[in-house]
Amino acid sequence: MTEPTLNYVNCPGIAAKEGSADGAAASHRMAYWEWNATGQPDHPHVVVCVHGLSRQGRDFDVLARRLSRHARVICPDVAGRGRSDWLADPLAYQVPVYAADMLALLADVHGRAPIQQLDWVGTSMGGLIGMALLGQPGLPLPVPVRRLVLNDVGPVIEWSALQRIGQYLGRPAHFETEQQAADALWTISSSFGPHTPAQWLGLSSAMLRPAPEGGFVLHYDPAIAQPFRAMTQEAAVAGEAQLWQLYDRIAARTLLLRGAQSDLLSRSTAQAMSQRGPRAQVVEWNGVGHAPTLVADEQVDAVEAFLFDSSERRGGL
């Protein structure tokens, strides 16, 4: 079975470093997982998959394993999550910093083996990062993004969903076992839709890191919640116009995935996204809220079919 390799890239911006003389380093390291089952280590087609606010790159294991038959698949742990460094300044946990990190990531991947085709899959926050990159012409991308998948996110983010997320984001938690953690995570993530116990345990295990006192804690820096909680409803509404401007400038062919019961991406916003800018193709799944995990076969099939035509799925470019 194909497994990913773990890599790191240095990104501008100070990382929190325990035990260092000045308490900080000059840059921070971002971890990324690379999947490749093409038989071609320098395969020219790259798909970048970026996770949501409190998640990490191993969220995409099922999808990446499938897509890696056709391309190199890059799944970063955004700063403050997973294997990546935590940042010294909590207020740096925002989309502009993440977007700059992704430019460093793409430059690193391109330097290892040139990228000729580039696609982006972004869940929630990962979709906002993608919009920030694709909606600003002139950024130093190795090549233009060809196809974009936005997973349950758009320019309008419902305030009630942000309030719901704020109730648990960054709260201290300790678990004796992985199963206990999976059960606890399910109580705040049931909107992801139906999963088998094995699927959910698989998604949950990478959300944990060993605690010094034994057991497990969540993988991310609790400080990611600080800029999130500082946001006001007025600021969120004011940001919508800027997000629509970014969206309207996207040139990539775009697929919008939506959970039919999503409280973050409304049906009216999804409809508007299908009628302006890149005129996204919309696929919706009943029984799923925010956000589809891209684990179910029908969800993986939809992304694979969008990114690769029939000849590519047979193994050619």
Secondary structure, DSSP 8 states (H G I E B T S, - for coil): ----EEEEEEEEEEEE-TT-SSSEEEEEEEEEEEE--SS-TT-SEEEEEE--TT--GGGGHHHHHHHTTTSEEEEE--TTSTTS--BS-GGG-SHHHHHHHHHHHHHHHHHHS--SEEEEEEETHHHHHHHHHHTSTT---SS-EEEEEEES--S---HHHHHHHHTTTT----BSSHHHHHHHHHHHHGGG----HHHHHHHHHTTEEE-TTSSEEESS-GGGHHHHHH--HHHHHHHHHHHHHHHHT--SEEEEEEETT-SSS-HHHHHHHTTSTT--EEEEETT--S---S-SHHHHHHHHHHHS-HHHHTT--
